[in-house]
Amino acid sequence: MGNCGCRCVKQLDDNYQDEFNAANEIPLTNLNSIPNEPFQTIYNEDENLKYTLHQNEEITTQAQSQHHVHRFIWQSNFSSPVEELLRKGNARVLDVGCGEGPWVLDLASEFQWSLFTGVDVSPVFDHKIGQLNATFIKADVLNGLPFDPDTFDFVHVGFVPFSEKQWQERIARELVRMCKPGGWIEVMDNDNEICQSGLITKKLDAAYRGYLTVKSENNEPLINPRFEEYLTSTGQIINIKREEKSCNLGSRGGQLGIHLVQEMIAKWERAKEVMSELMGVTIEEFNAHIRTFEKEVNDSKTYIKYLRVYGQKSSN
C-alpha cells in the first residue's frame, strides 16, 4: 500500500495540489465570518416521521445503512411523480448501479405488483432475495445495458461515481434510451462538496478527491454535478426538476449529523495511507487531523447537500 501511495502522489492532478496550497493559506480567523446557510428542520428524531433513523436488526451492511440514511433525509425513496403508477401495478423500474440492492428491495416490498430490476457491474447483490418482483443482473451501463429501448417506466440512478465525460458521452443517453416515452428518470446524489468547511476539513476533502481521481484512473469526481444539463442535452427530457436537502455535520445535525461525520471518517480511514501521502503528513498527523475535523465541523457550522434531479421522457 505504501508503494501505491507514492505512485498516487506523482499522479495527483495540479488542481488538487492548488487546493492543498490554498488550504494552507486560509487563516483560522476567517472561518466564523462565513454566512450561515439556512437549514431544513426535518432531521429531528421524530417518531411521527414516515422514516426514522433508528437502527434495527434488519440493517446488517453498510449499503443498507446508507440507504436508510438517505431515505430518512428525503423522507421518501424517490421524488418523481410515479407512486400512483407503481401502486397500480405492472410498472417496470430500473435501478442503475444498484450495489447490494437495498433501494430495489425496499421498493419491491412496498409496491408488490410492479417489477423492479437492479443492475451493477459488480455482482455484490444477494441472489437469495425474498422478493419475487425483484431481479438483479450483472451489467455495465458504460457498455450498454441488455434492455430494449422504451422498456422502463422509471429509471433510477443513485450515488454512482461516473465522471462528467461519462455522463455526457454515454450515461444520459443510455438512461433515456431505456425509458419509455412519458416515463421518468431520476438521479440521486450529493454535490461532493463540504460547505463552510474549516482548514483541516478542506485538506482532508481535497486529499480524498485526489485519492478518488487516482483510483478511478484520473476520472475526476463530479463537484456540483450538472445532471439537469446532462439530461437536457439528450433532447428528449422535459419537466426537469431539482431538489436539495442541506444536512448539518456534527452535533448541530443531531443523530444524523453525528452519523454523517462517522461515515466520512470511516471512508477516510480506509484511504488513510494514500491520503496521508497526498497531504504530505504522517499517519499520526493524519489521525490528529481526523480528531480536529470532528471538532471543526461544529465550530465552522459545516454542512453537506444532497440532491435529486428528475425529468420526464418526451412522448414526441
C-alpha positions as semicolon CSV with decimal commas, in nm:
position;residue;x (nm);y (nm);z (nm)
1;M;0,000;0,000;0,000
2;G;0,295;0,232;0,068
3;N;0,413;0,196;-0,291
4;C;0,066;0,277;-0,414
5;G;0,068;0,591;-0,206
6;C;0,393;0,716;-0,359
7;R;0,269;0,645;-0,708
8;C;-0,052;0,832;-0,631
9;V;0,139;1,140;-0,522
10;K;0,310;1,159;-0,857
11;Q;-0,021;1,124;-1,040
12;L;-0,206;1,387;-0,836
13;D;-0,368;1,645;-1,062
14;D;-0,237;2,002;-1,039
15;N;-0,585;2,125;-0,948
16;Y;-0,580;1,924;-0,626
17;Q;-0,229;2,044;-0,542
18;D;-0,360;2,400;-0,577
19;E;-0,635;2,316;-0,327
20;F;-0,378;2,190;-0,075
21;N;-0,176;2,509;-0,117
22;A;-0,484;2,728;-0,087
23;A;-0,598;2,544;0,225
24;N;-0,266;2,614;0,393
25;E;-0,314;2,987;0,334
26;I;-0,659;3,014;0,495
27;P;-0,641;3,199;0,830
28;L;-0,846;3,035;1,102
29;T;-0,993;3,372;1,197
30;N;-1,188;3,376;0,871
31;L;-1,388;3,062;0,946
32;N;-1,654;3,229;1,157
33;S;-1,706;3,515;0,910
34;I;-1,878;3,291;0,654
35;P;-2,257;3,350;0,648
36;N;-2,465;3,064;0,780
37;E;-2,678;2,858;0,541
38;P;-3,047;2,821;0,629
39;F;-3,124;2,461;0,715
40;Q;-3,430;2,243;0,695
41;T;-3,564;2,112;1,024
42;I;-3,683;1,762;0,941
43;Y;-3,375;1,595;1,088
44;N;-3,503;1,556;1,442
45;E;-3,559;1,208;1,583
46;D;-3,937;1,241;1,548
47;E;-4,133;0,918;1,577
48;N;-4,408;1,074;1,366
49;L;-4,185;1,078;1,058
50;K;-4,258;0,818;0,794
51;Y;-3,896;0,704;0,805
52;T;-3,678;0,729;1,117
53;L;-3,305;0,695;1,159
54;H;-3,326;0,432;1,429
55;Q;-3,119;0,123;1,356
56;N;-3,278;-0,221;1,373
57;E;-3,183;-0,585;1,335
58;E;-3,257;-0,581;0,962
59;I;-2,970;-0,340;0,889
60;T;-2,661;-0,559;0,858
61;T;-2,446;-0,398;0,586
62;Q;-2,304;-0,055;0,509
63;A;-2,514;-0,035;0,191
64;Q;-2,834;-0,096;0,389
65;S;-2,733;0,164;0,646
66;Q;-2,664;0,424;0,376
67;H;-2,998;0,351;0,210
68;H;-3,180;0,408;0,539
69;V;-2,991;0,734;0,595
70;H;-3,079;0,869;0,251
71;R;-3,439;0,759;0,289
72;F;-3,453;0,940;0,623
73;I;-3,304;1,259;0,478
74;W;-3,562;1,273;0,199
75;Q;-3,848;1,101;0,385
76;S;-3,905;0,908;0,063
77;N;-3,732;0,674;-0,180
78;F;-3,787;0,897;-0,483
79;S;-3,918;1,239;-0,585
80;S;-4,053;1,161;-0,933
81;P;-4,436;1,155;-0,953
82;V;-4,459;0,779;-1,006
83;E;-4,609;0,650;-0,681
84;E;-4,961;0,608;-0,821
85;L;-4,820;0,424;-1,122
86;L;-4,622;0,186;-0,901
87;R;-4,924;0,113;-0,681
88;K;-5,142;0,030;-0,981
89;G;-4,901;-0,247;-1,072
90;N;-4,725;-0,375;-1,383
91;A;-4,485;-0,079;-1,383
92;R;-4,125;-0,161;-1,468
93;V;-3,848;0,007;-1,269
94;L;-3,471;0,000;-1,325
95;D;-3,202;0,092;-1,071
96;V;-2,864;0,153;-1,240
97;G;-2,563;0,090;-1,014
98;C;-2,780;-0,087;-0,757
99;G;-2,495;-0,225;-0,546
100;E;-2,632;-0,474;-0,296
101;G;-2,982;-0,370;-0,397
102;P;-3,136;-0,211;-0,084
103;W;-3,327;0,052;-0,286
104;V;-3,469;-0,214;-0,520
105;L;-3,571;-0,447;-0,238
106;D;-3,730;-0,168;-0,035
107;L;-3,948;-0,058;-0,326
108;A;-4,026;-0,414;-0,435
109;S;-4,159;-0,480;-0,086
110;E;-4,378;-0,168;-0,085
111;F;-4,505;-0,194;-0,444
112;Q;-4,555;-0,568;-0,482
113;W;-4,748;-0,555;-0,809
114;S;-4,473;-0,373;-1,000
115;L;-4,147;-0,518;-1,130
116;F;-3,803;-0,399;-1,021
117;T;-3,463;-0,466;-1,179
118;G;-3,122;-0,374;-1,040
119;V;-2,803;-0,372;-1,248
120;D;-2,445;-0,332;-1,134
121;V;-2,105;-0,401;-1,287
122;S;-2,013;-0,590;-0,969
123;P;-2,242;-0,878;-0,867
124;V;-2,250;-0,782;-0,500
125;F;-2,626;-0,820;-0,466
126;D;-2,776;-1,112;-0,281
127;H;-2,916;-1,374;-0,518
128;K;-3,120;-1,529;-0,236
129;I;-3,372;-1,248;-0,232
130;G;-3,719;-1,290;-0,092
131;Q;-3,898;-1,055;-0,331
132;L;-4,045;-1,231;-0,635
133;N;-4,086;-0,898;-0,813
134;A;-3,715;-0,806;-0,787
135;T;-3,442;-0,916;-1,027
136;F;-3,068;-0,842;-1,033
137;I;-2,838;-0,852;-1,336
138;K;-2,463;-0,805;-1,372
139;A;-2,409;-0,547;-1,646
140;D;-2,207;-0,232;-1,717
141;V;-2,404;0,072;-1,828
142;L;-2,088;0,211;-1,990
143;N;-2,101;-0,079;-2,236
144;G;-2,478;-0,059;-2,287
145;L;-2,738;-0,247;-2,085
146;P;-2,919;-0,557;-2,219
147;F;-3,264;-0,399;-2,244
148;D;-3,470;-0,294;-2,543
149;P;-3,549;0,073;-2,600
150;D;-3,856;0,210;-2,418
151;T;-3,860;-0,069;-2,158
152;F;-3,893;0,102;-1,818
153;D;-4,149;0,338;-1,667
154;F;-3,900;0,467;-1,412
155;V;-3,517;0,468;-1,433
156;H;-3,324;0,549;-1,116
157;V;-2,954;0,618;-1,055
158;G;-2,817;0,677;-0,706
159;F;-2,465;0,768;-0,594
160;V;-2,282;0,612;-0,888
161;P;-1,936;0,773;-0,940
162;F;-1,950;0,847;-1,313
163;S;-1,731;1,126;-1,446
164;E;-1,868;1,428;-1,629
165;K;-1,730;1,290;-1,957
166;Q;-1,910;0,958;-1,898
167;W;-2,237;1,138;-1,826
168;Q;-2,205;1,350;-2,138
169;E;-2,092;1,077;-2,376
170;R;-2,279;0,769;-2,256
171;I;-2,481;0,760;-1,935
172;A;-2,755;1,016;-2,002
173;R;-2,834;0,879;-2,348
174;E;-2,840;0,520;-2,225
175;L;-3,085;0,607;-1,946
176;V;-3,310;0,788;-2,194
177;R;-3,291;0,501;-2,442
178;M;-3,429;0,251;-2,188
179;C;-3,701;0,480;-2,051
180;K;-4,050;0,465;-2,201
181;P;-4,198;0,780;-2,355
182;G;-4,379;0,951;-2,069
183;G;-4,162;0,767;-1,816
184;W;-3,934;0,930;-1,558
185;I;-3,559;0,936;-1,494
186;E;-3,423;1,032;-1,152
187;V;-3,067;1,085;-1,028
188;M;-2,992;1,099;-0,654
189;D;-2,650;1,210;-0,532
190;N;-2,472;1,474;-0,328
191;D;-2,282;1,767;-0,470
192;N;-1,950;1,624;-0,341
193;E;-1,863;1,950;-0,169
194;I;-1,830;2,011;0,202
195;C;-1,979;2,355;0,263
196;Q;-1,848;2,609;0,517
197;S;-1,555;2,381;0,588
198;G;-1,263;2,467;0,813
199;L;-0,893;2,446;0,735
200;I;-0,838;2,079;0,820
201;T;-1,167;1,973;0,663
202;K;-1,061;2,139;0,336
203;K;-0,733;1,948;0,340
204;L;-0,900;1,614;0,407
205;D;-1,167;1,674;0,145
206;A;-0,914;1,772;-0,124
207;A;-0,696;1,470;-0,042
208;Y;-0,990;1,232;-0,065
209;R;-1,093;1,372;-0,402
210;G;-0,734;1,331;-0,517
211;Y;-0,746;0,971;-0,396
212;L;-1,070;0,908;-0,589
213;T;-0,923;1,060;-0,905
214;V;-0,625;0,826;-0,899
215;K;-0,838;0,526;-0,801
216;S;-1,070;0,585;-1,098
217;E;-0,780;0,626;-1,342
218;N;-0,794;1,006;-1,343
219;N;-1,171;1,037;-1,388
220;E;-1,221;1,336;-1,161
221;P;-1,516;1,309;-0,918
222;L;-1,803;1,542;-1,000
223;I;-1,826;1,862;-0,797
224;N;-2,166;2,033;-0,812
225;P;-2,280;1,786;-1,082
226;R;-2,491;1,933;-1,362
227;F;-2,739;1,648;-1,402
228;E;-3,001;1,883;-1,546
229;E;-2,766;1,970;-1,831
230;Y;-2,677;1,607;-1,897
231;L;-3,045;1,511;-1,929
232;T;-3,135;1,821;-2,131
233;S;-2,852;1,752;-2,376
234;T;-3,030;1,437;-2,496
235;G;-3,309;1,650;-2,639
236;Q;-3,571;1,407;-2,503
237;I;-3,623;1,500;-2,139
238;I;-3,879;1,760;-2,028
239;N;-4,024;1,879;-1,695
240;I;-3,682;1,862;-1,528
241;K;-3,677;1,948;-1,158
242;R;-3,405;1,970;-0,893
243;E;-3,449;1,927;-0,519
244;E;-3,187;1,976;-0,248
245;K;-3,152;1,892;0,120
246;S;-2,888;2,053;0,344
247;C;-2,759;1,849;0,636
248;N;-2,554;1,987;0,926
249;L;-2,248;1,783;1,017
250;G;-2,166;1,702;1,378
251;S;-2,378;1,760;1,686
252;R;-2,561;2,054;1,521
253;G;-2,723;1,796;1,293
254;G;-2,842;1,570;1,574
255;Q;-2,825;1,195;1,531
256;L;-2,798;1,233;1,154
257;G;-2,512;1,485;1,171
258;I;-2,312;1,263;1,403
259;H;-2,373;0,961;1,179
260;L;-2,261;1,151;0,867
261;V;-1,937;1,255;1,038
262;Q;-1,871;0,894;1,140
263;E;-1,940;0,783;0,783
264;M;-1,694;1,038;0,642
265;I;-1,426;0,938;0,892
266;A;-1,475;0,571;0,804
267;K;-1,416;0,631;0,432
268;W;-1,112;0,848;0,503
269;E;-0,973;0,580;0,735
270;R;-0,997;0,325;0,455
271;A;-0,793;0,556;0,233
272;K;-0,561;0,696;0,501
273;E;-0,231;0,565;0,362
274;V;-0,283;0,724;0,021
275;M;-0,445;1,039;0,163
276;S;-0,160;1,095;0,407
277;E;0,088;1,063;0,120
278;L;-0,106;1,316;-0,082
279;M;-0,120;1,555;0,212
280;G;0,248;1,510;0,296
281;V;0,177;1,408;0,656
282;T;0,249;1,106;0,873
283;I;-0,021;0,861;0,979
284;E;-0,005;1,010;1,329
285;E;-0,059;1,360;1,190
286;F;-0,342;1,230;0,972
287;N;-0,511;1,080;1,280
288;A;-0,474;1,415;1,456
289;H;-0,642;1,585;1,158
290;I;-0,937;1,346;1,192
291;R;-0,978;1,445;1,558
292;T;-0,962;1,813;1,462
293;F;-1,220;1,758;1,190
294;E;-1,471;1,623;1,443
295;K;-1,450;1,949;1,639
296;E;-1,411;2,176;1,339
297;V;-1,744;2,084;1,175
298;N;-1,928;2,224;1,477
299;D;-1,715;2,538;1,508
300;S;-1,744;2,616;1,135
301;K;-2,113;2,519;1,104
302;T;-2,023;2,278;0,826
303;Y;-2,289;2,111;0,614
304;I;-2,331;1,900;0,302
305;K;-2,603;1,896;0,039
306;Y;-2,792;1,606;-0,116
307;L;-2,978;1,644;-0,442
308;R;-3,233;1,479;-0,664
309;V;-3,278;1,567;-1,029
310;Y;-3,563;1,413;-1,224
311;G;-3,736;1,458;-1,557
312;Q;-3,983;1,301;-1,796
313;K;-3,910;1,148;-2,135
314;S;-4,099;1,328;-2,407
315;S;-4,376;1,135;-2,583
316;N;-4,297;1,307;-2,914
